[in-house]
Amino acid sequence: MGAGAVLIILGIILGFIWNWVIGIILIVLGLLFGGFRRGRWY
């Protein structure tokens, strides 16, 4: 798992337990880090 995948998982967990806005931000950051940098997912 890359850093992007970890950020997405943290974003989902935090979004459910704590604050959905922060969860969405982490998911977007995770997608940018893990998804698009190498041209494929993770």
N, C-alpha and C positions, 0 to 999 in steps of 0.2 A: 504494500500500500504506500502511495506517495503522500506528500504533505497535503495535497488537494483533497484526497479521500478522507484524511483525518479531519480536516476543517469541515468538510461536508457532514461527517458523522457528528462532530461536536455541535455544528449548527443545528442539525435536526434535534439532537437531545436537548440543547439549551432552548431551542424554539418551543419544545413541548413543555419543559418544566418551568422555564423562567420567563423569557421575553422573546416573542416571535419575531420582533423586528431585528434583534441581534442575531437570531438564528438565520434569518434570510440573508443578512449581510455576510455571515460566515459561509453560508452555502454559496453565495455568489463569489466570494473570495476563493473558496475551494475550487469552484469550477474554473475560475481564471487561472489559478495556480496549476491545478492538476489536469484540466481538460484541454485547454487551448494552446498551452505552451509547446507541447510536443506534437500537436496536430492530431492527437487521438486521445480518447478518454483514458486517464490514468496511465 
